[in-house]
Amino acid sequence: MLEKTTRINLLFDFYHALLTPKQRNYMALYYLDDLSLGEIAEQYEVSRQAVYDNIKRTESMLEEYEAKLELLGKYQTRQQLLAKLCQQVAEEKNQKELLDTIDRIEKLD
């Protein structure tokens, strides 16, 4: 469950701009603020089932966006490559210039 929550949070970070305000609000309240379905339903004066359906639909949409755009996958690959590069540079002598370049790459995200 924690892996799924982490993945949805990451997808939400990348694709929240593609969601409607209502979808963004429901997802933020459920995943970021950790409100229950009932609490969200009460706040929006809708049924718990309506909130559940909206969240499940939005999760599917986020997965579809990722399948097409691959922003999260590319980000994770870039982070892995940077970590590997940092490790390799740490093993070399006269590494200041390389470490500065890595630092500049890291700041791009």
N, CA, C and O atoms as a GROMACS GRO file, in nm:
protein
  436
    1MET      N    1   0.083  -0.119   0.000
    1MET     CA    2   0.000   0.000   0.000
    1MET      C    3   0.087   0.125   0.000
    1MET      O    4   0.055   0.223  -0.068
    2LEU      N    5   0.196   0.124   0.075
    2LEU     CA    6   0.283   0.241   0.082
    2LEU      C    7   0.347   0.270  -0.054
    2LEU      O    8   0.360   0.386  -0.093
    3GLU      N    9   0.386   0.164  -0.125
    3GLU     CA   10   0.444   0.183  -0.259
    3GLU      C   11   0.343   0.249  -0.352
    3GLU      O   12   0.379   0.339  -0.428
    4LYS      N   13   0.218   0.204  -0.346
    4LYS     CA   14   0.114   0.262  -0.431
    4LYS      C   15   0.093   0.409  -0.396
    4LYS      O   16   0.082   0.493  -0.485
    5THR      N   17   0.087   0.439  -0.268
    5THR     CA   18   0.067   0.576  -0.224
    5THR      C   19   0.183   0.664  -0.270
    5THR      O   20   0.161   0.776  -0.318
    6THR      N   21   0.303   0.616  -0.256
    6THR     CA   22   0.420   0.691  -0.300
    6THR      C   23   0.415   0.715  -0.450
    6THR      O   24   0.443   0.826  -0.497
    7ARG      N   25   0.381   0.612  -0.525
    7ARG     CA   26   0.373   0.626  -0.671
    7ARG      C   27   0.266   0.728  -0.710
    7ARG      O   28   0.291   0.814  -0.794
    8ILE      N   29   0.149   0.719  -0.651
    8ILE     CA   30   0.041   0.812  -0.683
    8ILE      C   31   0.083   0.955  -0.647
    8ILE      O   32   0.055   1.049  -0.722
    9ASN      N   33   0.149   0.973  -0.534
    9ASN     CA   34   0.196   1.106  -0.496
    9ASN      C   35   0.295   1.161  -0.598
    9ASN      O   36   0.288   1.278  -0.633
   10LEU      N   37   0.386   1.076  -0.646
   10LEU     CA   38   0.481   1.120  -0.747
   10LEU      C   39   0.411   1.153  -0.878
   10LEU      O   40   0.440   1.255  -0.941
   11LEU      N   41   0.320   1.067  -0.919
   11LEU     CA   42   0.244   1.094  -1.042
   11LEU      C   43   0.165   1.225  -1.029
   11LEU      O   44   0.158   1.304  -1.123
   12PHE      N   45   0.106   1.245  -0.912
   12PHE     CA   46   0.031   1.367  -0.887
   12PHE      C   47   0.123   1.489  -0.898
   12PHE      O   48   0.083   1.591  -0.953
   13ASP      N   49   0.244   1.479  -0.846
   13ASP     CA   50   0.340   1.589  -0.857
   13ASP      C   51   0.367   1.625  -1.003
   13ASP      O   52   0.375   1.743  -1.038
   14PHE      N   53   0.382   1.525  -1.086
   14PHE     CA   54   0.414   1.549  -1.226
   14PHE      C   55   0.295   1.593  -1.310
   14PHE      O   56   0.310   1.676  -1.400
   15TYR      N   57   0.178   1.540  -1.282
   15TYR     CA   58   0.064   1.558  -1.373
   15TYR      C   59  -0.054   1.636  -1.314
   15TYR      O   60  -0.158   1.643  -1.378
   16HIS      N   61  -0.041   1.693  -1.196
   16HIS     CA   62  -0.155   1.760  -1.134
   16HIS      C   63  -0.213   1.872  -1.220
   16HIS      O   64  -0.332   1.902  -1.213
   17ALA      N   65  -0.129   1.934  -1.302
   17ALA     CA   66  -0.177   2.044  -1.386
   17ALA      C   67  -0.275   1.995  -1.494
   17ALA      O   68  -0.350   2.075  -1.550
   18LEU      N   69  -0.273   1.866  -1.522
   18LEU     CA   70  -0.362   1.810  -1.624
   18LEU      C   71  -0.498   1.770  -1.567
   18LEU      O   72  -0.587   1.729  -1.642
   19LEU      N   73  -0.514   1.781  -1.437
   19LEU     CA   74  -0.638   1.741  -1.372
   19LEU      C   75  -0.731   1.862  -1.355
   19LEU      O   76  -0.688   1.977  -1.358
   20THR      N   77  -0.858   1.832  -1.337
   20THR     CA   78  -0.954   1.938  -1.307
   20THR      C   79  -0.933   1.985  -1.163
   20THR      O   80  -0.874   1.912  -1.083
   21PRO      N   81  -0.980   2.104  -1.130
   21PRO     CA   82  -0.965   2.150  -0.990
   21PRO      C   83  -1.026   2.052  -0.890
   21PRO      O   84  -0.970   2.029  -0.783
   22LYS      N   85  -1.141   1.995  -0.923
   22LYS     CA   86  -1.206   1.900  -0.833
   22LYS      C   87  -1.119   1.776  -0.813
   22LYS      O   88  -1.104   1.728  -0.700
   23GLN      N   89  -1.063   1.724  -0.921
   23GLN     CA   90  -0.976   1.607  -0.911
   23GLN      C   91  -0.852   1.640  -0.828
   23GLN      O   92  -0.810   1.561  -0.743
   24ARG      N   93  -0.793   1.757  -0.852
   24ARG     CA   94  -0.675   1.798  -0.775
   24ARG      C   95  -0.709   1.807  -0.626
   24ARG      O   96  -0.633   1.761  -0.542
   25ASN      N   97  -0.823   1.868  -0.596
   25ASN     CA   98  -0.863   1.883  -0.455
   25ASN      C   99  -0.884   1.749  -0.388
   25ASN      O  100  -0.833   1.727  -0.278
   26TYR      N  101  -0.957   1.659  -0.452
   26TYR     CA  102  -0.983   1.527  -0.394
   26TYR      C  103  -0.852   1.451  -0.371
   26TYR      O  104  -0.831   1.393  -0.265
   27MET      N  105  -0.764   1.453  -0.472
   27MET     CA  106  -0.638   1.380  -0.460
   27MET      C  107  -0.549   1.441  -0.352
   27MET      O  108  -0.487   1.368  -0.274
   28ALA      N  109  -0.544   1.572  -0.346
   28ALA     CA  110  -0.462   1.638  -0.243
   28ALA      C  111  -0.515   1.608  -0.104
   28ALA      O  112  -0.437   1.579  -0.012
   29LEU      N  113  -0.644   1.614  -0.087
   29LEU     CA  114  -0.702   1.586   0.044
   29LEU      C  115  -0.680   1.440   0.084
   29LEU      O  116  -0.650   1.411   0.199
   30TYR      N  117  -0.697   1.350  -0.011
   30TYR     CA  118  -0.686   1.207   0.020
   30TYR      C  119  -0.541   1.163   0.038
   30TYR      O  120  -0.509   1.096   0.136
   31TYR      N  121  -0.454   1.200  -0.056
   31TYR     CA  122  -0.317   1.150  -0.053
   31TYR      C  123  -0.220   1.239   0.024
   31TYR      O  124  -0.131   1.188   0.091
   32LEU      N  125  -0.236   1.369   0.015
   32LEU     CA  126  -0.140   1.458   0.080
   32LEU      C  127  -0.183   1.493   0.222
   32LEU      O  128  -0.100   1.495   0.314
   33ASP      N  129  -0.312   1.522   0.240
   33ASP     CA  130  -0.360   1.561   0.373
   33ASP      C  131  -0.411   1.442   0.454
   33ASP      O  132  -0.444   1.456   0.572
   34ASP      N  133  -0.419   1.325   0.390
   34ASP     CA  134  -0.457   1.200   0.456
   34ASP      C  135  -0.598   1.205   0.516
   34ASP      O  136  -0.623   1.149   0.623
   35LEU      N  137  -0.689   1.271   0.446
   35LEU     CA  138  -0.829   1.272   0.490
   35LEU      C  139  -0.896   1.143   0.444
   35LEU      O  140  -0.857   1.086   0.342
   36SER      N  141  -0.995   1.098   0.517
   36SER     CA  142  -1.068   0.978   0.478
   36SER      C  143  -1.169   1.014   0.369
   36SER      O  144  -1.198   1.131   0.346
   37LEU      N  145  -1.221   0.910   0.303
   37LEU     CA  146  -1.324   0.932   0.202
   37LEU      C  147  -1.445   1.002   0.263
   37LEU      O  148  -1.503   1.092   0.202
   38GLY      N  149  -1.482   0.961   0.383
   38GLY     CA  150  -1.596   1.021   0.452
   38GLY      C  151  -1.575   1.168   0.483
   38GLY      O  152  -1.667   1.249   0.469
   39GLU      N  153  -1.454   1.204   0.525
   39GLU     CA  154  -1.424   1.344   0.555
   39GLU      C  155  -1.430   1.431   0.430
   39GLU      O  156  -1.480   1.543   0.433
   40ILE      N  157  -1.378   1.378   0.320
   40ILE     CA  158  -1.383   1.452   0.194
   40ILE      C  159  -1.528   1.465   0.147
   40ILE      O  160  -1.570   1.572   0.103
   41ALA      N  161  -1.603   1.357   0.157
   41ALA     CA  162  -1.744   1.358   0.116
   41ALA      C  163  -1.822   1.462   0.196
   41ALA      O  164  -1.904   1.535   0.141
   42GLU      N  165  -1.797   1.467   0.324
   42GLU     CA  166  -1.866   1.564   0.410
   42GLU      C  167  -1.830   1.707   0.371
   42GLU      O  168  -1.917   1.794   0.366
   43GLN      N  169  -1.704   1.729   0.342
   43GLN     CA  170  -1.657   1.863   0.305
   43GLN      C  171  -1.720   1.910   0.175
   43GLN      O  172  -1.753   2.028   0.160
   44TYR      N  173  -1.737   1.819   0.079
   44TYR     CA  174  -1.792   1.855  -0.052
   44TYR      C  175  -1.942   1.825  -0.065
   44TYR      O  176  -2.002   1.847  -0.170
   45GLU      N  177  -2.000   1.775   0.042
   45GLU     CA  178  -2.142   1.741   0.045
   45GLU      C  179  -2.182   1.648  -0.069
   45GLU      O  180  -2.280   1.671  -0.140
   46VAL      N  181  -2.104   1.541  -0.083
   46VAL     CA  182  -2.133   1.434  -0.178
   46VAL      C  183  -2.122   1.302  -0.104
   46VAL      O  184  -2.085   1.298   0.013
   47SER      N  185  -2.155   1.194  -0.173
   47SER     CA  186  -2.146   1.063  -0.108
   47SER      C  187  -2.002   1.015  -0.102
   47SER      O  188  -1.916   1.058  -0.180
   48ARG      N  189  -1.977   0.927  -0.009
   48ARG     CA  190  -1.846   0.865   0.003
   48ARG      C  191  -1.811   0.791  -0.126
   48ARG      O  192  -1.696   0.792  -0.170
   49GLN      N  193  -1.911   0.726  -0.185
   49GLN     CA  194  -1.891   0.652  -0.310
   49GLN      C  195  -1.850   0.746  -0.424
   49GLN      O  196  -1.767   0.710  -0.507
   50ALA      N  197  -1.906   0.865  -0.427
   50ALA     CA  198  -1.870   0.962  -0.532
   50ALA      C  199  -1.723   1.002  -0.519
   50ALA      O  200  -1.653   1.014  -0.620
   51VAL      N  201  -1.677   1.021  -0.397
   51VAL     CA  202  -1.537   1.056  -0.374
   51VAL      C  203  -1.448   0.939  -0.416
   51VAL      O  204  -1.347   0.958  -0.483
   52TYR      N  205  -1.485   0.819  -0.374
   52TYR     CA  206  -1.408   0.699  -0.408
   52TYR      C  207  -1.397   0.684  -0.560
   52TYR      O  208  -1.287   0.662  -0.612
   53ASP      N  209  -1.509   0.695  -0.630
   53ASP     CA  210  -1.509   0.682  -0.776
   53ASP      C  211  -1.421   0.787  -0.842
   53ASP      O  212  -1.346   0.757  -0.935
   54ASN      N  213  -1.430   0.910  -0.793
   54ASN     CA  214  -1.349   1.017  -0.850
   54ASN      C  215  -1.200   0.990  -0.829
   54ASN      O  216  -1.120   1.010  -0.921
   55ILE      N  217  -1.163   0.947  -0.711
   55ILE     CA  218  -1.022   0.920  -0.682
   55ILE      C  219  -0.971   0.804  -0.767
   55ILE      O  220  -0.861   0.811  -0.821
   56LYS      N  221  -1.049   0.698  -0.779
   56LYS     CA  222  -1.006   0.582  -0.860
   56LYS      C  223  -0.992   0.620  -1.007
   56LYS      O  224  -0.897   0.578  -1.073
   57ARG      N  225  -1.086   0.699  -1.059
   57ARG     CA  226  -1.077   0.746  -1.198
   57ARG      C  227  -0.953   0.833  -1.218
   57ARG      O  228  -0.883   0.821  -1.319
   58THR      N  229  -0.927   0.918  -1.122
   58THR     CA  230  -0.811   1.007  -1.132
   58THR      C  231  -0.681   0.928  -1.124
   58THR      O  232  -0.586   0.959  -1.196
   59GLU      N  233  -0.675   0.827  -1.038
   59GLU     CA  234  -0.557   0.741  -1.033
   59GLU      C  235  -0.531   0.676  -1.169
   59GLU      O  236  -0.418   0.671  -1.216
   60SER      N  237  -0.637   0.628  -1.232
   60SER     CA  238  -0.624   0.567  -1.365
   60SER      C  239  -0.574   0.668  -1.467
   60SER      O  240  -0.490   0.637  -1.552
   61MET      N  241  -0.626   0.788  -1.459
   61MET     CA  242  -0.582   0.893  -1.551
   61MET      C  243  -0.434   0.924  -1.532
   61MET      O  244  -0.361   0.942  -1.630
   62LEU      N  245  -0.390   0.932  -1.408
   62LEU     CA  246  -0.249   0.959  -1.381
   62LEU      C  247  -0.160   0.848  -1.439
   62LEU      O  248  -0.054   0.876  -1.495
   63GLU      N  249  -0.203   0.724  -1.425
   63GLU     CA  250  -0.128   0.611  -1.482
   63GLU      C  251  -0.126   0.618  -1.634
   63GLU      O  252  -0.024   0.587  -1.696
   64GLU      N  253  -0.237   0.660  -1.695
   64GLU     CA  254  -0.241   0.674  -1.841
   64GLU      C  255  -0.148   0.786  -1.888
   64GLU      O  256  -0.077   0.770  -1.988
   65TYR      N  257  -0.147   0.897  -1.816
   65TYR     CA  258  -0.055   1.006  -1.850
   65TYR      C  259   0.089   0.957  -1.844
   65TYR      O  260   0.169   0.989  -1.932
   66GLU      N  261   0.121   0.882  -1.741
   66GLU     CA  262   0.258   0.831  -1.726
   66GLU      C  263   0.292   0.734  -1.838
   66GLU      O  264   0.404   0.735  -1.888
   67ALA      N  265   0.197   0.650  -1.877
   67ALA     CA  266   0.222   0.554  -1.985
   67ALA      C  267   0.255   0.626  -2.116
   67ALA      O  268   0.335   0.578  -2.196
   68LYS      N  269   0.193   0.741  -2.136
   68LYS     CA  270   0.214   0.816  -2.260
   68LYS      C  271   0.333   0.911  -2.253
   68LYS      O  272   0.409   0.921  -2.349
   69LEU      N  273   0.349   0.980  -2.141
   69LEU     CA  274   0.450   1.085  -2.132
   69LEU      C  275   0.580   1.042  -2.062
   69LEU      O  276   0.686   1.098  -2.088
   70GLU      N  277   0.570   0.944  -1.974
   70GLU     CA  278   0.685   0.885  -1.905
   70GLU      C  279   0.770   0.987  -1.828
   70GLU      O  280   0.891   0.970  -1.818
   71LEU      N  281   0.710   1.090  -1.774
   71LEU     CA  282   0.785   1.191  -1.699
   71LEU      C  283   0.844   1.133  -1.571
   71LEU      O  284   0.960   1.160  -1.539
   72LEU      N  285   0.767   1.056  -1.498
   72LEU     CA  286   0.817   0.996  -1.374
   72LEU      C  287   0.928   0.896  -1.403
   72LEU      O  288   1.031   0.896  -1.336
   73GLY      N  289   0.908   0.812  -1.502
   73GLY     CA  290   1.009   0.712  -1.537
   73GLY      C  291   1.140   0.777  -1.578
   73GLY      O  292   1.247   0.732  -1.536
   74LYS      N  293   1.134   0.881  -1.658
   74LYS     CA  294   1.255   0.952  -1.699
   74LYS      C  295   1.322   1.020  -1.581
   74LYS      O  296   1.444   1.021  -1.570
   75TYR      N  297   1.242   1.077  -1.492
   75TYR     CA  298   1.295   1.142  -1.373
   75TYR      C  299   1.369   1.040  -1.286
   75TYR      O  300   1.480   1.066  -1.239
   76GLN      N  301   1.307   0.923  -1.264
   76GLN     CA  302   1.370   0.821  -1.181
   76GLN      C  303   1.498   0.768  -1.245
   76GLN      O  304   1.596   0.743  -1.175
   77THR      N  305   1.498   0.751  -1.376
   77THR     CA  306   1.617   0.706  -1.447
   77THR      C  307   1.728   0.809  -1.434
   77THR      O  308   1.844   0.774  -1.409
   78ARG      N  309   1.693   0.937  -1.451
   78ARG     CA  310   1.791   1.044  -1.438
   78ARG      C  311   1.852   1.046  -1.297
   78ARG      O  312   1.972   1.066  -1.281
   79GLN      N  313   1.769   1.026  -1.195
   79GLN     CA  314   1.818   1.024  -1.058
   79GLN      C  315   1.913   0.907  -1.034
   79GLN      O  316   2.014   0.922  -0.966
   80GLN      N  317   1.881   0.790  -1.092
   80GLN     CA  318   1.968   0.674  -1.077
   80GLN      C  319   2.102   0.697  -1.146
   80GLN      O  320   2.207   0.661  -1.093
   81LEU      N  321   2.098   0.757  -1.265
   81LEU     CA  322   2.221   0.784  -1.339
   81LEU      C  323   2.307   0.887  -1.265
   81LEU      O  324   2.429   0.873  -1.260
   82LEU      N  325   2.244   0.987  -1.210
   82LEU     CA  326   2.320   1.086  -1.134
   82LEU      C  327   2.386   1.025  -1.011
   82LEU      O  328   2.500   1.056  -0.978
   83ALA      N  329   2.313   0.937  -0.944
   83ALA     CA  330   2.370   0.869  -0.827
   83ALA      C  331   2.490   0.784  -0.867
   83ALA      O  332   2.592   0.782  -0.798
   84LYS      N  333   2.476   0.714  -0.978
   84LYS     CA  334   2.586   0.630  -1.027
   84LYS      C  335   2.705   0.716  -1.066
   84LYS      O  336   2.820   0.682  -1.036
   85LEU      N  337   2.679   0.827  -1.134
   85LEU     CA  338   2.785   0.917  -1.174
   85LEU      C  339   2.856   0.977  -1.052
   85LEU      O  340   2.978   0.988  -1.051
   86CYS      N  341   2.780   1.014  -0.951
   86CYS     CA  342   2.839   1.067  -0.828
   86CYS      C  343   2.932   0.964  -0.764
   86CYS      O  344   3.041   0.997  -0.718
   87GLN      N  345   2.887   0.841  -0.761
   87GLN     CA  346   2.968   0.734  -0.703
   87GLN      C  347   3.097   0.715  -0.782
   87GLN      O  348   3.205   0.699  -0.724
   88GLN      N  349   3.086   0.717  -0.914
   88GLN     CA  350   3.204   0.698  -0.997
   88GLN      C  351   3.302   0.814  -0.983
   88GLN      O  352   3.423   0.794  -0.978
   89VAL      N  353   3.248   0.936  -0.976
   89VAL     CA  354   3.333   1.054  -0.962
   89VAL      C  355   3.404   1.053  -0.828
   89VAL      O  356   3.520   1.093  -0.818
   90ALA      N  357   3.334   1.008  -0.724
   90ALA     CA  358   3.393   1.006  -0.591
   90ALA      C  359   3.516   0.916  -0.585
   90ALA      O  360   3.603   0.934  -0.499
   91GLU      N  361   3.524   0.822  -0.676
   91GLU     CA  362   3.637   0.729  -0.679
   91GLU      C  363   3.754   0.783  -0.761
   91GLU      O  364   3.863   0.725  -0.757
   92GLU      N  365   3.735   0.891  -0.833
   92GLU     CA  366   3.839   0.949  -0.918
   92GLU      C  367   3.913   1.062  -0.846
   92GLU      O  368   3.862   1.119  -0.750
   93LYS      N  369   4.034   1.092  -0.894
   93LYS     CA  370   4.111   1.205  -0.842
   93LYS      C  371   4.075   1.330  -0.924
   93LYS      O  372   4.023   1.319  -1.035
   94ASN      N  373   4.102   1.450  -0.868
   94ASN     CA  374   4.075   1.577  -0.935
   94ASN      C  375   3.930   1.584  -0.984
   94ASN      O  376   3.904   1.602  -1.103
   95GLN      N  377   3.839   1.569  -0.894
   95GLN     CA  378   3.698   1.555  -0.929
   95GLN      C  379   3.616   1.682  -0.915
   95GLN      O  380   3.496   1.680  -0.941
   96LYS      N  381   3.676   1.793  -0.874
   96LYS     CA  382   3.600   1.915  -0.846
   96LYS      C  383   3.514   1.959  -0.964
   96LYS      O  384   3.395   1.988  -0.946
   97GLU      N  385   3.570   1.964  -1.083
   97GLU     CA  386   3.494   2.008  -1.200
   97GLU      C  387   3.378   1.913  -1.231
   97GLU      O  388   3.269   1.958  -1.266
   98LEU      N  389   3.402   1.785  -1.218
   98LEU     CA  390   3.296   1.688  -1.242
   98LEU      C  391   3.185   1.700  -1.138
   98LEU      O  392   3.067   1.692  -1.173
   99LEU      N  393   3.220   1.721  -1.013
   99LEU     CA  394   3.120   1.737  -0.908
   99LEU      C  395   3.039   1.865  -0.930
   99LEU      O  396   2.918   1.867  -0.904
  100ASP      N  397   3.103   1.971  -0.978
  100ASP     CA  398   3.030   2.094  -1.010
  100ASP      C  399   2.930   2.071  -1.122
  100ASP      O  400   2.818   2.122  -1.117
  101THR      N  401   2.969   1.995  -1.222
  101THR     CA  402   2.878   1.964  -1.333
  101THR      C  403   2.760   1.882  -1.284
  101THR      O  404   2.646   1.908  -1.323
  102ILE      N  405   2.786   1.785  -1.200
  102ILE     CA  406   2.678   1.704  -1.143
  102ILE      C  407   2.583   1.791  -1.063
  102ILE      O  408   2.461   1.776  -1.072
  103ASP      N  409   2.638   1.882  -0.985
  103ASP     CA  410   2.555   1.972  -0.905
  103ASP      C  411   2.465   2.056  -0.995
  103ASP      O  412   2.348   2.078  -0.962
  104ARG      N  413   2.516   2.102  -1.106
  104ARG     CA  414   2.435   2.180  -1.200
  104ARG      C  415   2.322   2.095  -1.259
  104ARG      O  416   2.210   2.143  -1.277
  105ILE      N  417   2.353   1.970  -1.290
  105ILE     CA  418   2.250   1.878  -1.344
  105ILE      C  419   2.141   1.855  -1.240
  105ILE      O  420   2.022   1.858  -1.272
  106GLU      N  421   2.182   1.832  -1.116
  106GLU     CA  422   2.084   1.808  -1.008
  106GLU      C  423   1.992   1.927  -0.989
  106GLU      O  424   1.874   1.908  -0.958
  107LYS      N  425   2.040   2.046  -1.006
  107LYS     CA  426   1.961   2.166  -0.986
  107LYS      C  427   1.860   2.189  -1.098
  107LYS      O  428   1.771   2.273  -1.085
  108LEU      N  429   1.874   2.118  -1.209
  108LEU     CA  430   1.779   2.130  -1.320
  108LEU      C  431   1.640   2.082  -1.280
  108LEU      O  432   1.541   2.134  -1.330
  109ASP      N  433   1.632   1.984  -1.190
  109ASP     CA  434   1.503   1.931  -1.147
  109ASP      C  435   1.453   2.017  -1.036
  109ASP      O  436   1.344   1.993  -0.983
   0.00000   0.00000   0.00000
